[in-house]
Amino acid sequence: MSHAAIRSLIPLLIACHSTPASKDDPDDDVGQDTDTDTDTDTDTDTDCNLGEWGEETECTPEFFAASDVPQDQIDLIDQGYQTASSAWGNFGPLEYWIVGNDEAAAEDLDAHYCDVRMEKDPSLTSEFEMYCLDREYSFVDYVRDGGAGLSPQHSDYAEYDFFMITHASKYPFPHETDYTVVAYHEYFHVVQFAHIDSRDHDEQRRLMVEHPWWSEGGAEYMAQLLYSRQPGVDATYLKEQMSWKMQTKSLLEEGERFTEIPYGERAQIGYSLGTWFIAYLIHQTDEESYSIHFFDDLNSLGWEAAFATNFGASSEEMLDNFEDFLQLPIEEQLEIIP
């Protein structure tokens, strides 16, 4: 197997919330498969790891945590998964890897991660294990940088396909509201990727859309919308969040479109205005056209045709209309937010 092929086995990373962006002030063994009071056995010897990509499953995720991560933090992420999968469908196989604040514990978890990969996929070689331990973004990086991310593994170079969500312990912190919202956000990325059949990474990126406005905007709006519907959440929560996100419009440069902004230092503009675009799109159509029907059509029609079929206009036409919407006063914009 070539070095390029081995590197392709290190999953594509969608890193989210890696900087402190929240507006809210609110002894496990390393790698232990944690009991989280789920209803379905997550033993790796069951058929839970053998399902077809993109099909819903009755199986629940496996949870792996660094030794400094408390059980209540694991339980919080599990509750986020249960709420999100109940709302959007249960896809897998899914693994959660939860990192604390200790770099040595994260290094141990990195080693355990590579052991799990070798155990679950007999097609992998010792050469892969070497690259796994030295992969580009490790759990130690999550200790340093914080955040969360999805790494979907669906390629021609491995026999075992899976989703991997990593949660750090800062940016956001577990005591913040955003920690639950991020759990929903990352799970919606699972939903997005579960509807992409291609094993080619370039095609996966095309169908997810290269810049963050579409995939991140969708995951963020659906996460915020779901959180706003939970018992006890203030009725003004969603509008307050969306008001804050609209403020990033002032950061656009003259003549710049938010769809042009890549991942990087200014990505938050794409995240925030992309969140508003998904809200606008759902307001123009309905929630199921976005969260279900578009993704169901994605493989067979391609991104643009699936967009036009489900939203009644080309993406360019809808974006042009949205640019006009961005010029409205915030009071009028908030009228589309439930």
N, C-alpha and C positions, 0 to 999 in steps of 0.2 A: 504494500500500500504506500502511495506517495506521501511526502510530507504535506502537500497541499490537501490531499484527501483526509489525512489525519486531522489537520487543523479545521477542516470543515465539520468534523465531528464535535468540536467545541461549539455548543449551540449558539445560534444567533441570539443576541441579547437585545431586549427592548428595556432600556433602563429608564425608570420613571422616578420623579420626586427625589432626585439626588442632591438637592440643595434645600436649605431651610426655607420653605415657602408657605408654611401654614399660617393661617390667620387666627388659629385657635390657641388658647392658653390652657386648655384643659390638661438539689444537686443531681441534674440529669446526666447520664453518660453521654459522651460525644457520639453523635450519630445515632442515638437510640431512636428506634421507631416508636414514637410516643403515643400512648393511649390517650385519645381525645374524646372518648365517649361517643364515637360515631357508631352507626348501626351496622355497618358492613365491615367484614374482616378485610384488612389491608395486607395480609400475608403475601409476600412476593411470589410464593409458589402457587397462588390461585390464578384463575383466568383473568383476574383484574388487569394484569399486565399484558394481555394478549388481545385486547379489543381492537376493532378497526378504527383507524384515525378518523376523527370527525363524527363518530357515532356517540350518542349519549350512552352512559353507563350507569349501573346501580352501584358501582364500586366507589369507595371514598379514597382520598389521598393518603399518602404516607407523609409523616412529619419527622424531620431530622433537625435537631437543634444543637448548637454549641453548648458546652458544659456550663457557661455562665448565663444562659437564657432561662428565666424562671418559667414555671409551668403556667402561670396565669397569662403570660405573654403568648405562649403557644395556644392556649385556649381562646384568646382573643382573635388570633388569626383563623383558627378553626371555625369560630362563630361567624367570622366574615365570609369564609368559604361557604358555610352552610346557607347563609342568607343569599349570597350571590348565585350559587348553583341552583337554589330553589327558584330564584327569579328567572334565570337565563338558561337553565339546563346544565346537567352534570356531565362534564367531559373529562377525559383522561386517556391514559394513566397520568396522574398528576403527583408531583412531589413538592413539598414545601421544605426549604432549607432556611433556617432561622439563625441569624448571626447576632451575637451580643456585642460587647465592647472590649473584649480581651483578644489581642492579636494571636496569642499562643493558642487559645481555644479555637480561634478561626482557622489557624494552620492545621490543627488536628481535624477539624471538620472538612477542610479541603482534602486531606488524605483519605478520610472516610468516604467522601464523595467519589473519589477516583476508584476506591475499592468497590463501591456499590455499582459503578458503571461497568467494571470488569465482571462483577458477579452476575449482573442482569443481562449482559450482552456477550455471549461467548465468542462472537465474531471479532471482538476487539483484541488487539495485540499488546504486548508489553511496550511497543513503541508508542501506542496511543497513551498508555499510562504515564509515560515520561512527559508527553505534551500536556496531559491533563493536569499534572502537578505544577506545570509552568504555564498555565493558560493565561490569556491576556487579562482577564478580569476575575479575580479570585474572591473568596470570602474575606480575606484580609483587606482587600480593597473596600469591601462593604463596611468593615469596621471603621476604616479611615474616612470614607466618604458618606456613609449613610445611604438612605434611599431604599428602593425596591426595584425588582425587575423580573421580567419573564424571559426564559430561555427555552424556546421550543426546539426539540430535536426531532427532525423529520427530514432525513436525507437518504441518499443512495448508499451511504458508506457505513451504515449500521443496521442491525436487524431489529433493534429495540427502539421504538418511538415513544417519546414521553414529553410532558410539559414540566418545566421546573420553575417555580416561583421562589425567589430569594427575598427575604425581608431582613433589613438591618434593624438596629435599635435606636436610630436617631434620624432625624429629617425625613419623616416625622418621628417623634418619640412615642412610645406605647401609651402614655397617658393622654395624648392629644386625640381629638376627634378625627383628625386627618389619618391616624393610623388605621382606623376602620375603613375610611373612605379609600385609602390606598389598597387595602385588601380587596375591596370591591373592584377597584380600577384594574389591578393586576389580573383578577379573575376574568374580567371582560376581555382582556387581551387573549386569554385562553379561548374564549368563545370566538373571537375574531380568527385566530390561527387555526382553530379546529375546522373552520370552513374553507381552508385552503388545502387542496389535495396535493399540489405540486411538491415534489421533493427538491426542486431546484431553488437554491437560496435567492438567486436573482429574481426569479419569478415570484417567490414569496414576498420579496421586498416590493415588487411592482404592485401586487395585489393588496398589500398593506398600505401602499403609497409611501414614497421615500421620505418625505418630510413629515414632521409630527402632527400637523394640523388635522389630518383625517383619523389616523389610528389613535393618537393620544387624545384628540378632541372627543372622539367617540367614547373611549374608555372613561374619560374624566366626566363627561356629562352623564353617562349612564350610572356611574358610581355616585355622583352627587345627587342625582335624581332618586336613586334607590335609597341612599342614606336619608334623604328628606322625607321618605315615606315610612321610616321606622318609628315605632311607638316612642313618644316622649320628645321627639325632635321638634324644635320650635317651628311654627308655621312660616316664619320669615327666613328660615335658614337658607333655602335655595336661592332666593332673590338676593340675599346678602352676599352669598358666594359669587353669584353671577355679576353683581355690581362691582365687586372687587376685580373680577377677571376682565371686565370691560375696560378697566383703567389702563390695561396694557396697550390699548389702541393708541395712546399718546406716545408710545415708544416706537411706533412705526416711522420709518424714514419717508421722506417725500417720494410719492409714487410707488412705494413698496407695498406688496401684497403679503398678507400673513402666510399664504400658501407657499411662498418662496423661501421661508425661513427654515434652515436645516436644524438638526440636533446640534447643540452646542451652547454657547454663552447666552444667546438670545432666544433659545428654544421656548422659553416660557411664554413668549408672545404667541407662537404657534399653538402651544397647548391651550392658552386661555381663549384666544379668538376662535380656535378650532372647536372648543367646547361650546362657544356661542353659535358657531355654524351648525353644529349638530342639533342644538336646541331649535334653531331657526328651521332646519330641515324637517324635524319632527313636527313643528308647528304647521308647516306648509302641507304636510302629508299626515302621518300618524306614527306612533311609536313602533308598531309592529313592522311597518314598511322598512324602517331602519334596522331594528334589532333582530328581526327574523328574516323577512323576505329578501332583502338585499343580500344578506350573507348566503341564503339558500341558492341564490342565482349566480353567485360570484364565480364559481368554477366553470359553469356551463356557458356563461355569457361574457365573462371578463368584467373588469372594474367599470369601465365607462358605460357599457351596455346595461349592466346590472343597475347602475345609477339611474340612467334614463328610464329604464323599465319601471323602476319602483318609485321614482320621485317625479316623473312626468316632465322632466326637462334635462338638458345636458348639464354636466357639472359646470361648464363655463357659464351657461345662462344662470344657473342657480347662484354661482359665486358672484356674478355681476349684480344680481338682485340683492344679495347679502351685503355687498359693498354699499348699496344705497341704504340698507337697513342700519349699517354702522354709523351713518350720519345722523340718525334720529336722536332726540334727547333720551337720556337713560330711562326716564319715566315711561316713555313709549316702548322702548326696547323691553323693559321688564314685564310688559303686558303679555308677552308670549310665554313667560315662565310660570309654570303651575304652582 
